[in-house]
Amino acid sequence: EEAKRLARQNAAPHGLVVTAEEQTAGKGRLGRQWCAGHDGGMYFSLLLRPDLPPSDIASITLAAGYAVCLAIRQFTNLPAKIKWPNDIIIGNKKLCGILTEMAAQSDKVDYVIIGIGINVNNTSFPEAIASKATSLALEAGHTWNKNDLLICVLRFLEQVLSRFFVSLSIEDVAHFNRLCATIGRKVTVERGGQQITGVARTVSASGELIIRTDEGRELTVSSGEVTVQGIY
C-alpha cells in the first residue's frame, strides 16, 4: 500500500524501491490477503513507469519471476525454479511470490508495481503452510545477508526488465522454459466454472501457458487458477 501511495504521487520516480521488515496488508493472486511478520523474509516493491501501452505489460510478472529466479540461483547456488505464473520454488515448496499491479489509461501505463516476497531466513512456518513453504536458510542450512540478496535481485531485475521493455530474446524465452517447473507436469485449469486437465507444454514469448488437454486440444492460458500436480 505504501508503494501504491507513492506511485500516485508524480514525484515518485521510475525505479523506486520500497522495502519492509513486515507486511500487514499484503495481497496475493486473485485478491487473496496475507500478512508477513518479523519472520526472516524479504519484502519489497519496485515502482516502474514504462512508456508503453497496457497491452505490452501483460507478461511483466513472468519477466520479473525469471529475473528473481536467476538472481536466487546465482546468489545461493540453490536449484530455484519457476512455477507459472508468479511463484519461485525449490523442490515442490514455495520460496517466493510475485504480484504485479498496474494503473493505466486506455493507451498509456501510469505505473506498474511489482511486489516481491522471498522467504530468506525463515526457520519455520504456520502449520497451515508448513508442508508447502520453504526458505533459503532451510534449504542451505545457514542464514543469508538480506541486503546483499536484495542488491543481487535488483541487479537482475534491471537487466531482465530492460530487455523486456524492448523484447525478450528467443534465448530468454527458452531459458525461462528450462527453469519452469510447470512444464511437462499435469495441470488443472479453472475456466468458466469448469476444470480442464492436461499437460503443460511450454510458455510462449508473451507469457502464456500452452497446455495439451486430455482430449488432445491445445489450450492457451493467460491468467486464472492453475493447479500443478506435485507442487503444493
C-alpha positions in Angstrom: 0.0 0.0 0.0 2.9 2.4 0.7 4.3 1.8 -2.8 0.9 2.4 -4.3 0.5 5.6 -2.3 3.9 6.8 -3.5 3.1 5.8 -7.1 0.1 8.1 -7.2 2.4 11.0 -6.4 4.1 12.3 -9.6 7.2 12.8 -7.5 7.8 9.1 -7.0 10.2 8.1 -9.8 10.6 5.1 -12.1 12.8 2.6 -10.3 11.8 3.5 -6.8 12.2 0.5 -4.4 10.1 0.3 -1.1 11.3 -2.3 1.4 9.6 -3.6 4.5 10.5 -5.8 7.5 6.9 -6.9 7.8 3.7 -6.6 5.8 0.2 -6.2 7.3 -1.8 -5.5 4.1 -0.1 -7.9 1.6 -2.1 -9.3 -1.3 -1.7 -12.4 -3.3 -3.2 -13.5 -6.6 -7.0 -13.3 -7.1 -7.2 -10.8 -4.3 -6.1 -13.1 -1.5 -5.0 -11.4 1.7 -1.9 -12.3 3.6 0.4 -10.9 6.3 4.0 -11.4 7.0 5.7 -10.5 10.3 9.3 -10.4 11.5 10.0 -13.9 10.2 13.2 -13.6 8.3 11.5 -12.8 4.9 12.5 -10.1 2.5 9.7 -8.0 1.1 9.9 -5.1 -1.4 8.0 -3.4 -4.1 9.5 -1.9 -7.3 7.8 1.0 -9.0 8.1 1.3 -12.8 6.8 4.0 -15.1 7.3 2.4 -18.6 6.4 4.4 -21.7 4.3 1.6 -23.1 0.7 0.8 -23.8 -1.1 -1.6 -21.3 -1.2 -4.4 -23.8 2.6 -4.6 -23.7 2.8 -5.1 -19.9 0.8 -8.3 -19.7 3.7 -10.7 -19.2 5.9 -8.4 -16.9 5.2 -10.7 -13.9 6.8 -13.6 -15.8 9.8 -11.4 -16.7 10.1 -10.4 -13.0 9.9 -14.1 -11.9 12.6 -15.0 -14.4 14.9 -12.3 -13.1 14.3 -13.3 -9.4 14.9 -16.9 -10.2 18.2 -16.2 -11.9 19.3 -14.0 -9.0 18.5 -16.6 -6.4 20.3 -19.3 -8.3 23.4 -17.2 -8.7 23.4 -15.8 -5.2 22.8 -19.1 -3.4 23.6 -21.8 -5.9 20.3 -23.4 -4.9 18.1 -25.1 -7.6 15.3 -22.5 -7.7 12.7 -22.9 -10.4 9.6 -21.0 -11.6 6.0 -22.2 -11.0 3.9 -20.5 -13.7 2.9 -17.7 -13.5 4.3 -16.0 -10.4 6.0 -18.2 -7.8 9.6 -19.3 -7.3 10.0 -22.8 -5.8 12.7 -25.2 -4.6 11.7 -28.8 -4.9 7.9 -28.8 -4.6 7.8 -25.9 -2.0 7.1 -22.2 -2.4 10.1 -19.9 -1.8 8.9 -16.6 -3.3 5.7 -14.9 -4.5 5.4 -12.1 -7.0 2.4 -9.9 -7.7 2.1 -7.1 -10.2 -0.4 -4.3 -10.1 -0.9 -1.7 -12.8 -2.7 1.7 -13.2 -3.3 2.7 -16.8 -5.3 4.7 -19.2 -6.5 3.3 -22.5 -3.2 3.9 -24.3 -0.7 4.6 -21.6 0.6 2.9 -18.4 0.7 5.3 -15.5 2.7 2.9 -13.3 3.4 -0.7 -12.5 4.2 -2.0 -9.0 6.0 -5.4 -8.8 5.7 -6.7 -5.2 8.1 -9.5 -4.3 8.3 -11.6 -1.1 11.2 -14.1 -0.6 11.5 -16.5 2.3 15.1 -15.9 3.2 16.0 -16.7 6.8 12.7 -18.2 8.0 13.2 -21.2 10.2 9.5 -22.2 10.5 6.1 -21.5 9.0 2.5 -21.6 10.3 1.1 -25.2 10.4 -1.3 -24.5 7.5 1.5 -23.9 5.1 4.5 -25.7 6.7 4.4 -28.5 4.2 4.1 -26.1 1.2 6.7 -23.5 2.0 10.5 -23.3 2.4 13.2 -20.7 2.8 16.8 -20.2 1.6 18.0 -20.8 5.2 16.1 -24.1 5.4 17.4 -25.3 2.1 21.0 -24.2 2.6 21.4 -24.9 6.4 22.6 -21.4 7.2 21.3 -17.8 7.1 21.9 -15.2 4.3 22.6 -11.5 4.2 19.3 -10.0 3.0 20.8 -6.7 1.9 23.3 -8.5 -0.4 20.5 -10.6 -1.7 18.3 -7.6 -2.4 21.2 -5.9 -4.3 21.6 -9.1 -6.4 17.8 -9.4 -7.1 17.6 -5.7 -8.1 20.5 -6.1 -10.5 18.9 -9.0 -12.3 15.5 -7.2 -12.4 17.2 -4.2 -14.0 18.9 -6.4 -16.6 15.9 -8.6 -17.5 13.3 -5.8 -17.4 15.4 -3.5 -19.6 15.3 -6.3 -22.2 11.6 -6.9 -21.5 10.7 -3.3 -22.3 12.2 -3.9 -25.8 11.6 -7.6 -26.3 12.9 -10.7 -24.5 15.1 -12.7 -26.8 14.5 -16.2 -28.0 17.2 -17.3 -25.7 15.4 -15.7 -22.7 12.2 -17.5 -23.5 14.0 -20.8 -24.0 15.8 -20.4 -20.7 12.6 -19.4 -18.9 11.0 -22.7 -20.1 14.0 -24.7 -18.9 13.6 -23.1 -15.4 9.8 -23.5 -15.4 8.9 -26.5 -13.2 5.3 -26.4 -14.5 6.4 -27.6 -18.0 5.8 -31.3 -18.5 3.6 -31.7 -15.5 -0.1 -32.5 -15.2 -2.1 -29.3 -14.6 -5.7 -28.4 -13.9 -7.1 -25.1 -15.1 -10.2 -23.4 -13.6 -12.1 -21.8 -16.5 -15.7 -20.6 -16.6 -16.6 -22.8 -13.7 -15.1 -25.9 -15.3 -12.0 -27.8 -14.6 -9.8 -28.6 -17.6 -6.9 -31.1 -17.2 -3.9 -31.6 -19.4 -0.1 -31.4 -19.6 1.8 -28.1 -19.6 3.8 -28.0 -22.9 5.5 -24.6 -23.0 5.3 -20.9 -22.1 5.1 -18.6 -25.0 7.1 -15.4 -25.7 4.1 -13.4 -24.5 4.0 -15.3 -21.2 1.0 -17.6 -21.9 1.0 -21.2 -20.7 0.3 -23.7 -23.5 -1.4 -26.9 -22.4 -2.3 -30.1 -24.3 -5.6 -31.1 -22.8 -6.6 -34.7 -22.0 -8.8 -34.5 -25.1 -5.8 -33.6 -27.3 -6.7 -30.0 -27.8 -4.2 -27.1 -27.4 -5.2 -24.6 -24.8 -3.7 -21.2 -24.2 -3.9 -19.9 -20.6 -3.0 -16.3 -19.9 -4.5 -16.0 -16.4 -6.7 -17.7 -13.8 -6.2 -20.5 -11.3 -3.8 -23.3 -12.4 -3.0 -26.3 -10.1 0.2 -28.1 -10.8 0.4 -31.8 -9.9 3.2 -32.4 -7.4 3.8 -28.8 -6.4 2.0 -27.8 -3.2 
